[in-house]
Amino acid sequence: MKPAPHVRANLTDDGLVILDIDKGSIYSANSVAARIWQMLMDGKSEQDAVETVAQEFNAPRDVVEKDAKDFIASLWEKELVVEA
């Protein structure tokens, strides 16, 4: 998975900002979603991202997994990512 050609993303101390240039839309996400985004863009699997985020944020794995799936589904739905 990688950002779609019309997408620009910026990681900040507060999370993630995604700009869809074609649609003129801006999306923001919290620091957990930002970490998931970062790992996916680095080529890690969804499961690797879930495991790492659960450990780093000391969060229940099942909660992180559900949230990660929802976040990733929204990226696909909004056409913000494409296959790598």
ROMIDREN-551489 format. One line per 2 residues: number of its first residue (from 1); their letters; for each residue x, y, z of N, C-alpha, C. Coordinates in Angstrom, 3 decimals, always signed. Example, Ala and Ser with C-alpha at 12.3 -4.5 7.8 and 13.67 -1.06 7.14 Angstrom:
2
1> AS> +13.190:-5.690:+7.800:+12.300:-4.500:+7.800:+13.200:-3.300:+7.800 ~ +12.850:-2.250:+7.080:+13.670:-1.060:+7.140:+12.900:+0.030:+7.870
REM end
This chain:
84
1> MK> +0.841:-1.169:+0.000:+0.000:+0.000:+0.000:+0.890:+1.238:+0.000 ~ +0.460:+2.225:-0.770:+1.172:+3.500:-0.792:+0.150:+4.605:-1.053
3> PA> +0.525:+5.862:-0.782:-0.420:+6.953:-1.041:-0.764:+7.016:-2.528 ~ -2.005:+7.342:-2.817:-2.409:+7.556:-4.204:-1.622:+8.744:-4.758
5> PH> -1.432:+8.819:-6.080:-0.636:+9.906:-6.663:-1.144:+11.313:-6.330 ~ -2.426:+11.433:-6.083:-3.019:+12.744:-5.804:-3.089:+13.065:-4.305
7> VR> -2.363:+12.301:-3.500:-2.413:+12.444:-2.047:-1.066:+12.905:-1.504 ~ -1.142:+13.831:-0.575:+0.036:+14.267:+0.180:-0.270:+14.033:+1.646
9> AN> +0.687:+13.503:+2.369:+0.485:+13.215:+3.789:+1.627:+13.801:+4.592 ~ +1.290:+14.251:+5.784:+2.288:+14.842:+6.667:+2.071:+14.325:+8.084
11> LT> +3.104:+13.712:+8.626:+3.068:+13.282:+10.021:+3.474:+14.456:+10.895 ~ +2.713:+14.685:+11.950:+3.014:+15.763:+12.887:+3.109:+15.184:+14.298
13> DD> +3.445:+16.018:+15.261:+3.474:+15.568:+16.649:+2.078:+15.171:+17.133 ~ +1.048:+15.745:+16.512:-0.326:+15.485:+16.929:-0.992:+14.352:+16.157
15> GL> -0.389:+13.900:+15.071:-1.003:+12.833:+14.294:-0.650:+12.912:+12.827 ~ -1.663:+12.841:+11.993:-1.488:+12.738:+10.555:-2.449:+13.683:+9.852
17> VI> -1.958:+14.364:+8.823:-2.800:+15.196:+7.967:-2.640:+14.668:+6.546 ~ -3.768:+14.399:+5.902:-3.778:+13.887:+4.533:-4.529:+14.875:+3.658
19> LD> -3.913:+15.250:+2.541:-4.530:+16.153:+1.585:-4.798:+15.401:+0.291 ~ -6.056:+15.405:-0.131:-6.446:+14.850:-1.422:-6.517:+16.031:-2.385
21> ID> -5.489:+16.186:-3.197:-5.375:+17.338:-4.087:-6.511:+17.367:-5.106 ~ -6.878:+16.214:-5.657:-7.927:+16.161:-6.671:-9.287:+16.610:-6.139
23> KG> -9.610:+16.196:-4.934:-10.917:+16.502:-4.359:-10.904:+17.758:-3.498 ~ -9.703:+18.251:-3.184:-9.600:+19.408:-2.305:-10.011:+19.096:-0.877
25> SI> -9.831:+17.855:-0.470:-10.227:+17.418:+0.866:-9.010:+17.260:+1.764 ~ -9.209:+17.584:+3.029:-8.166:+17.413:+4.034:-8.715:+16.502:+5.123
27> YS> -7.931:+15.541:+5.511:-8.300:+14.604:+6.566:-7.240:+14.661:+7.658 ~ -7.663:+14.464:+8.880:-6.698:+14.390:+9.973:-6.966:+13.123:+10.770
29> AN> -5.920:+12.637:+11.403:-6.027:+11.414:+12.195:-5.140:+11.561:+13.426 ~ -5.479:+10.823:+14.448:-4.728:+10.913:+15.702:-3.376:+10.211:+15.598
31> SV> -2.629:+10.231:+16.688:-1.266:+9.690:+16.677:-1.235:+8.177:+16.474 ~ -2.271:+7.472:+16.901:-2.317:+6.022:+16.689:-2.467:+5.732:+15.194
33> AA> -3.406:+6.412:+14.550:-3.590:+6.231:+13.104:-2.332:+6.657:+12.352 ~ -1.686:+7.712:+12.824:-0.454:+8.177:+12.189:+0.623:+7.095:+12.245
35> RI> +0.703:+6.419:+13.366:+1.705:+5.348:+13.505:+1.377:+4.184:+12.575 ~ +0.089:+3.851:+12.468:-0.334:+2.795:+11.548:+0.010:+3.193:+10.119
37> WQ> -0.320:+4.417:+9.736:-0.008:+4.942:+8.400:+1.497:+4.809:+8.134 ~ +2.293:+5.268:+9.073:+3.749:+5.255:+8.912:+4.255:+3.834:+8.667
39> ML> +3.775:+2.902:+9.432:+4.229:+1.524:+9.280:+3.784:+0.935:+7.942 ~ +2.542:+1.188:+7.553:+2.050:+0.675:+6.275:+2.832:+1.278:+5.110
41> MD> +3.138:+2.565:+5.196:+3.892:+3.217:+4.129:+5.337:+2.729:+4.087 ~ +5.808:+2.192:+5.209:+7.149:+1.603:+5.263:+7.147:+0.147:+4.790
43> GK> +5.979:-0.331:+4.341:+5.891:-1.686:+3.809:+5.566:-2.766:+4.821 ~ +5.251:-2.373:+6.042:+4.888:-3.364:+7.059:+3.477:-3.869:+6.802
45> SE> +3.189:-5.055:+7.279:+1.850:-5.621:+7.129:+0.905:-5.003:+8.150 ~ -0.382:-5.171:+7.889:-1.389:-4.685:+8.837:-1.182:-5.340:+10.202
47> QD> -0.898:-6.638:+10.208:-0.707:-7.344:+11.476:+0.532:-6.850:+12.221 ~ +1.603:-6.563:+11.492:+2.801:-5.992:+12.124:+2.466:-4.648:+12.760
49> AV> +1.697:-3.841:+12.039:+1.306:-2.522:+12.552:+0.463:-2.669:+13.813 ~ -0.479:-3.592:+13.787:-1.345:-3.808:+14.950:-0.517:-4.218:+16.163
51> ET> +0.372:-5.184:+15.976:+1.198:-5.659:+17.092:+2.058:-4.532:+17.664 ~ +2.700:-3.789:+16.786:+3.587:-2.705:+17.229:+2.810:-1.613:+17.948
53> VA> +1.691:-1.200:+17.379:+0.889:-0.132:+17.986:+0.336:-0.579:+19.337 ~ -0.121:-1.805:+19.430:-0.636:-2.311:+20.706:+0.441:-2.244:+21.786
55> QE> +1.674:-2.590:+21.417:+2.772:-2.527:+22.376:+3.166:-1.093:+22.699 ~ +3.341:-0.274:+21.672:+3.809:+1.102:+21.880:+2.819:+1.955:+22.661
57> FN> +1.526:+1.725:+22.440:+0.509:+2.527:+23.099:-0.121:+1.810:+24.291 ~ +0.427:+0.626:+24.604:-0.073:-0.167:+25.726:-1.597:-0.298:+25.653
59> AP> -2.067:-0.710:+24.485:-3.502:-0.817:+24.225:-3.870:-2.266:+23.942 ~ -5.107:-2.645:+24.241:-5.538:-4.015:+23.945:-5.445:-4.314:+22.450
61> RD> -4.873:-5.448:+22.120:-4.653:-5.808:+20.723:-5.953:-5.838:+19.930 ~ -7.014:-6.374:+20.508:-8.276:-6.480:+19.774:-8.860:-5.106:+19.439
63> VV> -8.685:-4.148:+20.323:-9.161:-2.781:+20.069:-8.335:-2.145:+18.955 ~ -7.016:-2.306:+19.039:-6.134:-1.755:+18.007:-6.443:-2.388:+16.660
65> EK> -6.669:-3.691:+16.645:-6.952:-4.378:+15.391:-8.238:-3.850:+14.740 ~ -9.294:-3.674:+15.518:-10.547:-3.153:+14.981:-10.358:-1.735:+14.450
67> DA> -9.699:-0.896:+15.253:-9.470:+0.488:+14.839:-8.599:+0.565:+13.587 ~ -7.582:-0.285:+13.520:-6.702:-0.301:+12.344:-7.483:-0.719:+11.101
69> KD> -8.303:-1.747:+11.223:-9.115:-2.197:+10.087:-10.056:-1.089:+9.616 ~ -10.685:-0.399:+10.558:-11.588:+0.706:+10.208:-10.829:+1.831:+9.518
71> FI> -9.660:+2.176:+10.042:-8.844:+3.243:+9.463:-8.406:+2.879:+8.048 ~ -7.909:+1.666:+7.875:-7.440:+1.222:+6.563:-8.602:+1.161:+5.569
73> AS> -9.744:+0.678:+6.014:-10.922:+0.634:+5.144:-11.311:+2.043:+4.688 ~ -11.201:+3.016:+5.583:-11.550:+4.390:+5.202:-10.546:+4.965:+4.201
75> LW> -9.285:+4.574:+4.311:-8.288:+5.024:+3.337:-8.625:+4.509:+1.948 ~ -9.004:+3.231:+1.854:-9.380:+2.636:+0.573:-10.665:+3.269:+0.047
77> EK> -11.639:+3.426:+0.931:-12.940:+3.972:+0.542:-12.817:+5.390:-0.037 ~ -11.935:+6.183:+0.561:-11.727:+7.560:+0.117:-10.703:+7.656:-1.031
79> EL> -10.212:+6.489:-1.466:-9.221:+6.395:-2.545:-7.945:+7.196:-2.247 ~ -7.518:+7.096:-0.996:-6.310:+7.799:-0.566:-5.058:+6.935:-0.714
81> VV> -5.246:+5.646:-0.928:-4.125:+4.727:-1.092:-4.343:+3.850:-2.318 ~ -3.243:+3.298:-2.805:-3.259:+2.342:-3.910:-2.321:+1.196:-3.561
83> EA> -2.397:+0.121:-4.324:-1.477:-0.999:-4.113:-0.052:-0.542:-4.387 ~ +0.865:-1.058:-3.594:+2.277:-0.686:-3.786:+2.839:-1.375:-5.004
REM end
